[in-house]
């Protein structure tokens, strides 16, 4: 009597890796610029010789109320959709439509993305004319070995944003706190800082930035145009 050979069942093929989820890289870029802005400003209070004078003069015991972000669910969805369409076109080497962000859409991106959670309720950004204006209310907490819990840096400022040879440049042009102006000598040092320098440390962000042709701010709009393929 013949015996049929026993067949060893073939192992199940390994599961395909889940597609890598990509967040909005532009939100990541905004987050890095915003975080650098806060670090540069808070750095003002790391000068031991003037620390107490600076804190008393330029900070307040209460947080300031930032402007509300009035964006409907439909507007949020449309905003993230157009940013994603622009980003996807760049990454897949397809013709990308010019990305135009309106007056308060930068703040809407910051407020509604997990990537920028550290900036939520601390920074409000708007596009006015040919400038980016920001309002901030930042709890100082610990700065180096000093503890300034209960003090808030409240102020308004203007940012300059540009693109040069594939490098994103962002500088703080002015900063005002309640009842005081930051000394011009200090502002001159702050203006030398490129708040977008950390973007170059992020490989994904750098690749996207290098595919941009120009960044322009006019008529209360931020206009971002990709290079032609």
Steps between C-alpha positions, in 0.01 A plus 500: 500500500649830396513791740449852375788725603410744769509855368640761730283808480688799368545774753282803465676782318612780731251786516575801288627794699239759577534809286700765671276779617629842414399805687481843352863596450415867479351485849824343614687787341279758674551319829879514470493871416260570786702299749818679394325835538409416859851374576663815365267727698529301821877511451479868588448392858811285521734793562591469870611860548166640386264214574282650773475838332399341169241272657337780700490731201407273212277230650161500668336291774203407279467344156369726225190409304592415141262569210247219446538272198163503328510212256210266422540124456451540124764773483748286696441205269544718189818656644670168577383358167665775295823479700505122459431526125794738462730280707395180319561658161851604601589161643371310197670738252168618358414858402400670823242777519616817671418477869330812634440536873262770613530737797429268797562160339849468646354514851228253399771256389686542828187466714371185330810286457655268763844592362462852635340419835780679687403828332124473549357783713847657516545647152255660257621576149331709234595632158448874469600687186855388423583386853443206730389626839501293815355536847638284775433416863765261622540365856867530590535227760867405537768682305834336568539483878242772558134426572251756372183300545201732506654751259387536138671655202219681318570695186451565131750489219555484126674223309676510165481181294690433179671233292858524375671226298279230645548619859207627706572823687286631786601796715329692778500862385325664797377409846295705743388407849237691700619854576853429380709459187782249492830697489622549144840348579326182612271501195800532269637177643163326474466602135818310421337172603345288224199352678468243221854364539370181667304416186824396329548234770178328391564294187136487387445872548826588325403296195168682474653846551759435228218434254351845553558783256392796711318612812327836486283697742268759351140615526466314833580169331791259527575375149714189453596392148673172415780461249401374160594135443 
